[in-house]
Amino acid sequence: MGYAQLVIGPAGCGKSTYCSSLHQHCETIGRTMHIVNLDPAAEVFSYPVAMDIRELVSVEDVMEELKCGPNYGLMRCMDYLEDSLYNWLDEELENFADDDYLVFDCPGQIEIFTHVPVLKNFVEHLKQKNFSVCAVYLLDSQFVTDVTKFISGCMVSLSAMIQLELPHVNILSKMDLLKDKSSIEGYLDPVPRTLLSELNHRMGPQFAKLNKALIELVEEYSMVRFTPLDLRKEKSIQYVLSEIDKCIQFGEDSEVKIKDLDEDMDQSEL
């Protein structure tokens, strides 16, 4: 069985930086992990690219051919990827062992993982190839500074969860760039009742029923738990990776070791 992370999130949330840091961490600990570029508009990489969608199609070529803008061009590229799953993707996967671990660095256009079926079909194809897949949703911690922004981020993450139907790990990225970490401490594992109170305080009384429905939705789907990621700290990267590994059942023979890590790690170091 192969293993895969589908790294998604809004543009600028740090997906490529996360992939690069993850690759460096795995090299340090002697673990093999392959990073795949699924962004046809990407230009510069800080990690070795094991597989690149630009060998199939690029935004620049589509824009030139269709005389269109970058967003429309990217959507057409993803359509082309969907049509090429049974030739290009299958041929590329033959270069990897059956038990390899792949990390897919995805584009940042939200509609790709919340509205259109291309990534869902991509994931289904990976499953048919005997891959265990987990969605890793990154949210920039610098924008989670109040309850309205937090709920907005939760809604996008929830849309991706429903669309992709995958085990799902939420990560607050760029914690190393956040100057005042106290501003988001209440959102790492918040109490729904507290969220509702803060939301009602920020919004007018006419939104009370909507606020209650949103908080209940977030609570029902267990979307209120985000794991902070500080790329300066190896323990933080190690903890995030262990959470993802458990989702895809990677290294079941190392389960005891991962459990010890969870129990012994000082959360303040994350």
N, C-alpha and C positions, 0 to 999 in steps of 0.2 A: 504494500500500500504506500502511495505517495502522500505528501502533506503539503498544504498550501495556505498562505495568508493572502487575503484580498485586501490591500491597504487602500481605504477610501476616506473621503472627507473633503470639505470645501477647499477651493484653491487657496494656496498660501498657508495651509494649516501645518505644514512640515512633513508631508508624506515622504518625499525623497530624502530629506535629512534623517528621518526615522529609519528608512531602509538602509541608508549608508551606515548609520551608527549600529544598527542591528548586525550588518555584515561584518563590521570591524569587531564587534563584541564576539561574534561566533568564531572569527579567525583567531582571536586571542585565546579562547577556551578550547580551540581545536575541534570545532564543530562545523560541518559543511552546510552551507546555505546558499542558494542561488537566487539572485535578484533579477526579476523580469520587468522590462519597461513596457507598460501598456498605454503610455501616453504618446500619441502620434505627433504631438507638438513639442515634445521635449528636445532640448538641444545639448545641455551639458549634464554630465553625470559625475557624482563623487563616489561611485561604486562600480565594480566591474559588471557589465551587463551580460547576463547569461543568455537572454533572449530578448529581441527588440522588435516591437510592432512596426517600427519605421522601415524595417526590411520588407514589410508587406505593403504598407501605405503610410504616407505622411500628410500632415495638415497642409504643408506648403504646396505639395503637388496637387492636392484636391482644390485648394483655393485658386491656384493658377488655372486648373482645368475648368472649374465651374464658375470662375469669376465671383467668388463668394467671400464672406468674412470668416474669421477664425472659428467662431462658435459653430456656425453651420457646417464649416469644413470638418471640424472635429466630429460632429454627429454623423456625417457621411462616412468618415473613417471608421467609426465604431460599427456602422451598418456593414461596411465591407469586412470588418473583422468577423462579425457574426456569420456572414456568408462564407467565410473561409475556415471555419472551425474544423471541418473534416479534411482539409488538405494542409494548409500552413501550420495550424496548431498541432495537428497530429504528427506531422513531420518533425517539428521542433521538439516535441515531447519524447521522440525516439532517441534524442541525444542524452536523455537523463535516465538514471537507474530507477527501478520500480519503487524504491523507498526514499527517493530524494525529497528534499524540502525546498519548495519554491515560494518566493515572496513576490507578489504582483503589485507593482507600483502603478496605481491607476490615475487617470486624469481627474482634475478637480471640478469639472462641470457637474453640479449637483444632480441634474436631470438624468445623468447616465446611470446613477445608482438609486434613483428614487422614482423615475417615471417610465423610462423606456426599458425594454426587456433584454437588452444586449448583454449586460453583465450577468443577469440571471441565467440566460441561456449558456453563457460562457462557463458559469459555475456548474451547471447541469452536465455540460460536456466533460468537465474535469472529474466530476463524480463518476461518470460512465467509464472514465479511464482509471478508476479506483483511487481517486484522491480524496482525502479527508480535508475539508476546506473550512476556514474560519474567516469571518469579516472583521477587520480591525478598523474601527472608525476613529479618526483623529479630530479633535476639536481644539482650536487654539485657546489656551488658558488665558491669554491676554484679553480676550473678548468675553470671558465668562466673569464679569464683574458685578452683575446684578441679576435678579431673578428673571427679568424679562428676556435677557440674552441667554440665560441658562435654559429656560423653557424652549426658546427658539431652537437652540442647538439640540435639545432632546427630541424635538419634533422631526428634525431632519434625520437624526439617527434612527428614530423609530420608523420613519418612511423607508429608510434603507433596509432595516431589519425585516419589515413586512415584505418588501419587494424581493429581497434576495433569499429569504428563508434559510438563514445560516446561523450557526453559533456566532455570537456577537460579543466583541470586547470593545468597550469605550475607553479612549485614552485622552487625557488632557495633555496636549503637547506644549512644547516651549516653556516648560516650567522653569528652565534655567534662565530664561529672559524676563521672567516676572519679578518685578522689584518688590511688590507687596503681596506676599503669599497669603496673608490673613484675609484678603478680599475674596478669596475663593474657597477657603477652608470649609465654609458652610455648605458648599455645593459638591463636595467629594462623596459624601454619603448622607444627604440631607433628609430631614423628617418632612414627609408630605404636608403635614398640618402647618409646619413652619413656612414651607414654600407657598402654600395657599394664603396664609396671613400676609406674607410679603407681597404677593401678587395683588391681592385685594387692596393693599395700601398704595400700590403704585398705580393701579387702574381705577377708573370710575366705577360707581356702584352698578351701572348698567351691564358691566362685564362680569359680575359675580358668578352667574351660572356658568358662563364660559370658562372662567378661571377654575371653578370646581371640577368641571368636566375634563379640562386639560390635566390637572393634577391627578385626578383619578386614573386617567389614561396612562400617564407616566408611571404611576404606582403599579398599575395592573401589569404592565409589560416590564417591570423592574428596570426601567431606564434611568433611574436616578443615581446609579453607581458609576462613577468615572475613576479610572486609575491614573494618578499623576505620573508623568514621565519627565525626569530631569536627566538629560543626556550627558551631563557632566559626571554623573554617578553610576558606576558599573552596577551597583546593587539595584538601582532603579530599573535599568535596562534588563537585568537578570530577572527581576520580579515580574515585569510586564511580559517577558518571553515565557516565563513559567505559567502565567495565567493563560496565555494563548495556547501553549503546548497542551495544557489540560483540556482545553476546548476541543482540540482535534485529536486527543488521545495519543500524542506523540511521546514515545519513550515510556511506555507503560511500566517497563521494568525499573524506571527511575522514579516511580510514583512516591516512594518513601522519602527520597531525597528532596523532591519538590515540596512535599508536605512539611518537612522540617524547615525548609526555607520560608514557607508561608508563616509558620508559627514563630520562628525566631527573628524574623526581620523586624527591625524598628521602623514603623511606618513613617516616623518623622524624618527618616533619611531619604524617603522617596521624593 
